[in-house]
């Protein structure tokens, strides 16, 4: 099981494209990846979750921890394109009330420009 991660910049937003499962086996890689981005000064992070078909509690912990890190530096983390099962996990866990979640990448990018 793997979680593929790639980055690209759109203006001053770092878009992280995720593909695969975010679970116990892959969460440490995701944590290291996000931590490196934050440490290097990325303060506006958009996680495009379109390719994520599963997220476990360990994946949620990684998101929460890195959301706190970026938030303490005045940054923002947002999510877009959650598939129905991952979206349901976000709703049940309350993450959709902690973090902004958008239906499309463009909507999410627009939110960074207006904040």
Residue frames as qw, qx, qy, qz and C-alpha x, y, z in Angstrom:
[[0.000, 0.889, 0.459, 0.000, 0.00, 0.00, 0.00],
 [0.441, -0.007, 0.024, 0.897, 1.35, 3.35, -0.95],
 [0.076, 0.896, 0.341, -0.273, 0.34, 6.97, -0.84],
 [0.545, 0.303, 0.239, 0.744, 1.70, 8.97, -3.74],
 [0.131, -0.871, -0.246, 0.405, 2.22, 12.68, -3.09],
 [0.510, 0.297, 0.251, 0.767, 3.18, 15.40, -5.52],
 [0.128, -0.719, -0.272, 0.627, 3.34, 19.17, -5.12],
 [0.365, 0.462, 0.352, 0.728, 2.83, 22.11, -7.39],
 [0.116, -0.401, -0.300, 0.858, 2.48, 25.80, -6.76],
 [0.113, 0.697, 0.553, 0.443, -0.48, 27.88, -7.85],
 [0.092, -0.864, 0.063, -0.492, 0.39, 31.48, -7.03],
 [0.043, -0.561, 0.654, -0.506, 1.36, 31.31, -3.33],
 [0.840, -0.195, 0.281, -0.422, -0.58, 28.10, -2.59],
 [0.020, 0.361, -0.925, -0.114, 1.14, 24.72, -2.44],
 [0.849, 0.055, -0.074, -0.521, -1.21, 22.12, -3.90],
 [0.214, -0.338, 0.915, -0.055, -0.49, 18.60, -2.68],
 [0.762, 0.125, -0.374, -0.513, -2.02, 15.90, -4.86],
 [0.410, -0.311, 0.815, -0.265, -2.59, 12.68, -2.92],
 [0.743, 0.183, -0.474, -0.436, -3.26, 9.25, -4.46],
 [0.490, 0.099, -0.852, 0.158, -3.90, 6.04, -2.55],
 [0.644, -0.595, -0.476, -0.065, -4.74, 5.15, 1.03],
 [0.005, 0.629, -0.417, 0.656, -3.96, 7.31, 4.05],
 [0.867, -0.399, -0.249, -0.164, -3.62, 4.68, 6.76],
 [0.699, -0.663, 0.234, 0.131, -1.24, 3.41, 9.44],
 [0.822, 0.039, 0.319, 0.470, 1.23, 2.18, 6.82],
 [0.457, 0.539, 0.256, 0.659, 1.36, 5.48, 4.89],
 [0.235, -0.938, -0.244, -0.066, 0.63, 8.16, 7.49],
 [0.591, -0.600, 0.136, 0.522, 4.24, 8.60, 8.58],
 [0.481, 0.175, 0.440, 0.738, 5.23, 9.38, 4.97],
 [0.014, 0.795, 0.428, 0.429, 2.40, 11.91, 4.70],
 [0.470, -0.849, -0.132, 0.201, 3.42, 13.46, 8.02],
 [0.602, -0.332, 0.267, 0.675, 7.05, 13.79, 6.93],
 [0.344, 0.436, 0.493, 0.669, 6.02, 15.27, 3.57],
 [0.145, -0.880, -0.346, -0.293, 3.71, 17.88, 5.09],
 [0.581, -0.731, -0.032, 0.355, 6.17, 18.70, 7.89],
 [0.574, -0.065, 0.317, 0.752, 8.93, 19.35, 5.34],
 [0.167, 0.642, 0.440, 0.606, 6.67, 21.70, 3.37],
 [0.358, -0.898, -0.243, -0.083, 5.69, 23.63, 6.49],
 [0.660, -0.545, 0.100, 0.508, 9.30, 23.80, 7.72],
 [0.498, 0.124, 0.378, 0.770, 10.39, 25.17, 4.34],
 [0.019, 0.245, 0.073, -0.966, 7.94, 28.05, 4.68],
 [0.235, -0.312, -0.699, -0.599, 4.81, 26.84, 2.88],
 [0.133, 0.121, 0.590, -0.787, 1.95, 28.44, 4.78],
 [0.656, 0.279, 0.056, -0.699, -0.95, 27.94, 2.35],
 [0.113, -0.165, 0.966, 0.163, -1.55, 24.26, 1.75],
 [0.742, 0.177, -0.024, -0.647, -4.29, 22.71, -0.34],
 [0.313, -0.167, 0.934, 0.042, -4.62, 18.95, -0.16],
 [0.645, 0.217, -0.349, -0.644, -6.36, 17.64, -3.24],
 [0.472, -0.186, 0.818, -0.271, -7.82, 14.37, -1.98],
 [0.722, 0.342, -0.200, -0.567, -9.43, 13.29, -5.26],
 [0.649, 0.330, -0.682, -0.074, -7.22, 10.21, -5.48],
 [0.089, -0.249, 0.822, -0.504, -7.56, 9.18, -1.82],
 [0.612, -0.207, -0.588, -0.487, -9.99, 6.30, -1.48],
 [0.742, -0.476, -0.464, 0.088, -9.48, 5.58, 2.23],
 [0.090, 0.612, -0.419, 0.665, -8.43, 7.49, 5.33],
 [0.668, -0.358, -0.626, 0.185, -7.97, 6.00, 8.80],
 [0.444, -0.881, -0.152, 0.066, -7.68, 7.61, 12.22],
 [0.655, -0.359, 0.184, 0.639, -3.89, 7.74, 11.80],
 [0.350, 0.418, 0.398, 0.737, -4.39, 9.76, 8.60],
 [0.213, -0.871, -0.327, -0.298, -6.73, 12.11, 10.44],
 [0.626, -0.681, -0.040, 0.378, -4.12, 12.57, 13.20],
 [0.565, 0.005, 0.286, 0.774, -1.51, 13.57, 10.60],
 [0.093, 0.664, 0.404, 0.622, -3.92, 16.13, 9.14],
 [0.429, -0.863, -0.258, -0.061, -4.78, 17.54, 12.56],
 [0.675, -0.493, 0.057, 0.547, -1.15, 17.80, 13.70],
 [0.448, 0.111, 0.338, 0.820, -0.01, 19.50, 10.52],
 [0.060, -0.777, -0.438, -0.449, -3.06, 21.75, 10.48],
 [0.512, -0.821, -0.152, 0.201, -2.05, 22.96, 13.94],
 [0.631, -0.246, 0.206, 0.707, 1.56, 23.49, 12.81],
 [0.278, 0.387, 0.408, 0.779, 0.60, 25.60, 9.81],
 [0.243, -0.831, -0.428, -0.260, -2.03, 27.45, 11.84],
 [0.568, -0.687, -0.125, 0.436, 0.44, 28.57, 14.51],
 [0.425, -0.183, 0.290, 0.838, 2.45, 30.32, 11.80],
 [0.284, 0.532, 0.095, -0.792, -0.62, 32.13, 10.50],
 [0.131, 0.176, -0.783, -0.582, -1.09, 29.77, 7.59],
 [0.732, 0.154, 0.208, -0.630, -4.05, 27.81, 6.32],
 [0.109, -0.108, 0.958, 0.241, -4.70, 24.26, 5.23],
 [0.663, 0.263, 0.119, -0.690, -7.70, 23.34, 3.10],
 [0.413, -0.004, 0.900, 0.136, -9.01, 20.24, 1.34],
 [0.545, 0.394, -0.156, -0.723, -10.78, 19.64, -1.93],
 [0.649, 0.287, -0.573, -0.410, -12.29, 16.92, -4.08],
 [0.341, -0.232, 0.849, -0.331, -12.97, 14.38, -1.34],
 [0.386, -0.097, -0.819, -0.413, -14.57, 11.20, -2.62],
 [0.622, -0.492, -0.243, -0.558, -17.82, 10.21, -0.88],
 [0.838, -0.327, -0.406, 0.163, -16.28, 7.74, 1.60],
 [0.497, 0.035, -0.289, 0.817, -13.47, 10.10, 2.65],
 [0.185, -0.433, -0.082, -0.879, -15.98, 12.95, 2.83],
 [0.730, -0.496, -0.368, -0.294, -18.12, 10.85, 5.16],
 [0.735, -0.210, -0.384, 0.518, -15.13, 10.22, 7.44],
 [0.204, 0.239, -0.116, 0.942, -14.48, 13.98, 7.50],
 [0.451, -0.492, -0.216, -0.713, -18.13, 14.64, 8.43],
 [0.808, -0.419, -0.413, -0.029, -18.32, 11.93, 11.11],
 [0.680, -0.152, -0.306, 0.649, -15.04, 13.03, 12.70],
 [0.134, -0.915, -0.249, 0.289, -15.96, 16.72, 12.55],
 [0.535, -0.210, 0.301, 0.761, -12.99, 17.60, 10.36],
 [0.221, 0.558, 0.500, 0.624, -15.22, 19.44, 7.90],
 [0.250, -0.928, -0.247, -0.126, -15.97, 21.91, 10.70],
 [0.613, -0.609, 0.145, 0.482, -12.28, 22.24, 11.66],
 [0.336, -0.265, 0.520, 0.739, -10.87, 22.66, 8.15],
 [0.508, 0.527, -0.049, -0.680, -12.31, 24.23, 5.01],
 [0.483, 0.064, 0.841, 0.237, -13.42, 21.58, 2.52],
 [0.383, 0.524, -0.164, -0.743, -14.29, 22.45, -1.08],
 [0.850, 0.331, 0.370, -0.177, -15.89, 20.52, -3.91],
 [0.766, 0.577, 0.040, 0.281, -13.29, 21.56, -6.46],
 [0.666, -0.146, -0.040, 0.730, -9.68, 22.66, -6.54],
 [0.176, 0.488, 0.204, 0.830, -10.62, 26.00, -8.12],
 [0.464, -0.771, -0.279, -0.335, -13.09, 26.81, -5.33],
 [0.770, -0.505, -0.134, 0.367, -10.39, 26.04, -2.77],
 [0.544, 0.118, 0.091, 0.826, -7.79, 28.15, -4.57],
 [0.068, -0.678, -0.264, -0.682, -10.27, 31.04, -4.73],
 [0.619, -0.736, -0.270, -0.034, -10.75, 30.79, -0.95],
 [0.696, -0.274, -0.062, 0.661, -7.02, 31.41, -0.38],
 [0.283, 0.357, 0.207, 0.866, -7.18, 34.58, -2.46],
 [0.310, -0.700, -0.285, -0.577, -10.13, 35.94, -0.48],
 [0.721, -0.623, -0.271, 0.133, -8.66, 35.27, 2.94]]
